[in-house]
Amino acid sequence: MLRVHFTDADLAAVHVALRPDPLWETVLGLQQLTHPGQGPVVFARGGGTLRQSCPSAI
């Protein structure tokens, strides 16, 4: 098992984006469509319907 320990300084240096990045949203969305069953269960229901309506080139 690999254990990673973070110090208070490490956690204080973490920045959270103010809004989603459109490019990353697109990349991660395509990942969900092209690799069904590997993401969280919450995406399973709508992904099948959307996957059927997309061109086979995706």
C-alpha positions in Angstrom: 0.0 0.0 0.0 1.2 3.5 -0.8 0.7 6.2 1.7 1.0 9.8 1.0 1.3 12.3 3.8 0.4 16.0 3.3 1.6 18.7 5.6 -0.4 21.8 6.5 1.7 23.8 4.0 0.8 21.3 1.2 -2.9 21.6 1.9 -2.7 25.4 2.2 -1.2 25.5 -1.3 -4.1 23.8 -3.0 -6.2 26.0 -5.3 -9.7 25.2 -6.5 -10.9 26.5 -9.9 -13.6 29.2 -9.8 -15.5 27.6 -12.7 -15.3 24.5 -14.9 -12.8 24.5 -17.7 -14.6 23.9 -21.1 -11.7 21.9 -22.6 -11.5 19.5 -19.6 -15.2 19.1 -19.4 -15.2 18.0 -23.1 -12.2 15.6 -22.6 -13.8 14.0 -19.6 -17.2 13.8 -21.2 -15.7 12.0 -24.2 -13.9 9.7 -21.9 -17.2 8.7 -20.3 -18.8 8.1 -23.6 -16.0 6.0 -25.1 -15.3 3.9 -22.0 -18.7 2.9 -20.6 -18.7 1.3 -17.2 -15.5 2.7 -16.0 -16.9 5.9 -14.4 -19.1 6.5 -11.4 -22.5 4.8 -11.4 -24.2 8.2 -11.5 -23.2 8.6 -15.2 -24.3 5.1 -16.3 -28.0 5.9 -16.9 -27.7 8.9 -19.3 -24.6 7.7 -21.0 -26.2 4.8 -22.7 -28.9 7.0 -24.3 -26.4 9.6 -25.4 -23.9 7.0 -26.7 -26.6 5.5 -29.0 -27.4 8.9 -30.5 -23.7 9.8 -31.2 -22.0 9.0 -34.5 -19.9 5.8 -34.4 -16.8 7.8 -35.1 -16.6 8.9 -31.4 
